[in-house]
Amino acid sequence: MNTTIAGFVRGQGSLCIILGLFYGISLTLAGLNFGLLIGLFAGMISFIPYVGSMVGLVLAVGVALVQFWPEYLHIGMIAAIFFAGQFMEGNILQPRLVGKSVGLHPVWLMFALLAFGALFGFVGLLVAVPCAAAIGVLVRFGIGRYLDSTLYHGHRHVLTIEPEHNSPEYKLPE
């Protein structure tokens, strides 16, 4: 479990850094004031699923509305940067960086986020992936033990009950 959780933390940290750099550089190249700061902030809080990109989107579009008011093309370009970042995170970075390090299929990751979010709310979203990874380690361990057991292979241990020495069925060896 330790290596799985450590892999999750490394993968999620790498994801945050890559997204922060992507958002920061893209927003700066788009000409947004404070684009680097907003992008790095959005990337660093993206360890919380969907919160980092939403906060960054709201901040960046808010600044873009003030800065580029009559030009809708620039405002749309700022929003498109966050949609591209979200697409890149969900389809490329998350499965490769976090999914492989945790050892869970992306479908199980999505199910874990859905189930833990429904059961425990916002805190459930924070702990969903590490808990699912720990559960995955336990399930793989249990399946491995079962596959190595005699229950799976079909070897039976025959339990023989020998009669007691005082019983009438007991015969002395000859």
C-alpha positions as CSV (number, residue, x, y, z in Angstrom):
1,M,0.0,0.0,0.0
2,N,2.9,2.3,0.8
3,T,4.3,2.2,-2.8
4,T,0.8,2.6,-4.2
5,I,0.1,5.7,-2.2
6,A,3.6,7.1,-2.9
7,G,3.0,6.5,-6.6
8,F,-0.3,8.4,-6.4
9,V,1.4,11.3,-4.6
10,R,4.2,11.4,-7.2
11,G,1.8,11.1,-10.1
12,Q,-0.6,13.7,-8.8
13,G,2.3,16.1,-8.0
14,S,3.6,15.7,-11.6
15,L,0.2,16.3,-12.9
16,C,-0.2,19.5,-10.9
17,I,3.2,20.8,-12.1
18,I,2.5,20.0,-15.8
19,L,-1.0,21.6,-15.7
20,G,0.3,24.6,-13.9
21,L,3.0,25.2,-16.4
22,F,0.5,24.6,-19.3
23,Y,-2.1,27.0,-18.0
24,G,0.5,29.6,-17.0
25,I,2.4,29.6,-20.3
26,S,-0.8,29.4,-22.4
27,L,-2.5,32.2,-20.6
28,T,0.6,34.4,-20.8
29,L,1.0,33.7,-24.5
30,A,-2.7,34.6,-24.9
31,G,-1.9,38.0,-23.4
32,L,-3.8,37.7,-20.2
33,N,-2.7,39.9,-17.3
34,F,-1.5,37.8,-14.4
35,G,-1.8,34.8,-16.7
36,L,1.3,33.0,-15.3
37,L,0.1,33.5,-11.7
38,I,-3.5,32.4,-12.4
39,G,-2.2,29.4,-14.4
40,L,0.3,28.2,-11.8
41,F,-2.4,28.6,-9.1
42,A,-4.9,26.7,-11.1
43,G,-2.4,23.9,-11.7
44,M,-1.3,23.7,-8.0
45,I,-4.9,23.3,-6.7
46,S,-5.8,20.8,-9.4
47,F,-5.0,17.9,-7.0
48,I,-8.6,18.4,-6.0
49,P,-10.6,16.9,-9.0
50,Y,-12.3,19.6,-11.1
51,V,-11.8,22.3,-8.5
52,G,-8.4,23.6,-9.8
53,S,-9.6,23.9,-13.4
54,M,-12.9,25.5,-12.4
55,V,-11.3,28.1,-10.0
56,G,-8.7,28.8,-12.7
57,L,-11.4,29.2,-15.4
58,V,-13.5,31.6,-13.3
59,L,-10.4,33.7,-12.4
60,A,-9.0,33.7,-15.9
61,V,-12.4,34.5,-17.6
62,G,-13.1,37.2,-14.9
63,V,-9.7,38.9,-15.7
64,A,-10.3,38.4,-19.4
65,L,-13.7,40.1,-19.2
66,V,-12.2,43.1,-17.5
67,Q,-9.1,43.2,-19.8
68,F,-10.7,42.2,-23.2
69,W,-14.3,43.3,-22.7
70,P,-15.6,44.0,-26.2
71,E,-13.4,41.3,-27.9
72,Y,-15.2,38.0,-27.4
73,L,-12.5,36.1,-29.3
74,H,-9.9,36.6,-26.6
75,I,-12.4,35.7,-23.9
76,G,-13.3,32.5,-25.8
77,M,-9.6,31.7,-26.3
78,I,-9.0,32.0,-22.5
79,A,-11.9,29.6,-21.9
80,A,-10.6,27.2,-24.6
81,I,-7.2,27.0,-22.8
82,F,-8.9,25.6,-19.7
83,F,-11.1,23.2,-21.8
84,A,-7.9,22.0,-23.6
85,G,-6.2,21.6,-20.2
86,Q,-9.1,19.6,-18.8
87,F,-9.2,17.4,-21.9
88,M,-5.4,16.8,-21.6
89,E,-5.7,16.1,-17.9
90,G,-8.6,13.6,-18.2
91,N,-7.5,11.8,-21.3
92,I,-3.7,11.9,-21.3
93,L,-2.1,12.9,-18.1
94,Q,-4.3,11.4,-15.4
95,P,-4.4,7.9,-16.9
96,R,-0.7,7.8,-17.7
97,L,0.8,9.6,-14.6
98,V,-1.7,8.7,-11.9
99,G,-3.4,5.6,-13.3
100,K,-0.3,3.6,-13.9
101,S,1.3,4.6,-10.6
102,V,-1.8,3.6,-8.7
103,G,-2.4,0.4,-10.7
104,L,-6.1,1.0,-11.3
105,H,-7.9,1.1,-14.6
106,P,-9.4,4.6,-15.5
107,V,-12.9,3.2,-15.2
108,W,-12.2,2.2,-11.6
109,L,-10.8,5.6,-10.9
110,M,-14.0,7.2,-12.2
111,F,-16.1,4.8,-10.2
112,A,-14.1,5.6,-7.1
113,L,-14.6,9.3,-7.6
114,L,-18.3,8.9,-8.2
115,A,-18.8,6.5,-5.2
116,F,-16.7,8.3,-2.7
117,G,-18.1,11.7,-3.8
118,A,-21.7,10.4,-3.4
119,L,-21.0,8.9,0.0
120,F,-18.7,11.5,1.6
121,G,-19.1,14.6,-0.5
122,F,-16.1,16.9,-1.1
123,V,-13.9,15.0,1.3
124,G,-14.7,11.8,-0.5
125,L,-13.4,13.3,-3.7
126,L,-10.1,14.1,-2.0
127,V,-9.6,10.7,-0.6
128,A,-11.2,8.6,-3.4
129,V,-8.1,7.7,-5.4
130,P,-5.8,6.9,-2.5
131,C,-8.5,4.8,-0.8
132,A,-9.4,3.0,-4.1
133,A,-5.7,2.3,-4.6
134,A,-5.4,0.8,-1.1
135,I,-8.5,-1.3,-1.7
136,G,-7.1,-2.4,-5.0
137,V,-3.9,-3.5,-3.2
138,L,-5.9,-5.5,-0.7
139,V,-8.1,-7.1,-3.4
140,R,-5.1,-8.1,-5.5
141,F,-3.5,-9.6,-2.4
142,G,-6.6,-11.5,-1.5
143,I,-7.0,-12.8,-5.0
144,G,-3.4,-13.9,-5.1
145,R,-3.8,-15.7,-1.8
146,Y,-6.9,-17.4,-3.1
147,L,-5.3,-18.5,-6.3
148,D,-2.4,-20.0,-4.4
149,S,-4.7,-21.8,-1.9
150,T,-5.8,-25.4,-1.9
151,L,-9.4,-24.2,-2.1
152,Y,-8.7,-22.9,-5.7
153,H,-6.5,-25.9,-6.7
154,G,-8.9,-28.5,-5.4
155,H,-6.6,-30.4,-3.1
156,R,-8.5,-31.7,-0.2
157,H,-7.2,-32.4,3.2
158,V,-9.0,-35.5,4.5
159,L,-9.8,-35.2,8.1
160,T,-9.6,-38.6,9.8
161,I,-10.8,-39.1,13.2
162,E,-9.2,-42.0,15.0
163,P,-11.2,-43.7,17.7
164,E,-10.2,-43.1,21.3
165,H,-8.2,-45.8,23.1
166,N,-11.0,-46.5,25.5
167,S,-13.7,-47.1,22.9
168,P,-14.8,-50.5,21.9
169,E,-13.9,-49.9,18.3
170,Y,-10.3,-49.4,19.1
171,K,-8.0,-52.3,18.3
172,L,-4.4,-52.6,19.3
173,P,-1.9,-52.7,16.5
174,E,-0.6,-56.2,15.9
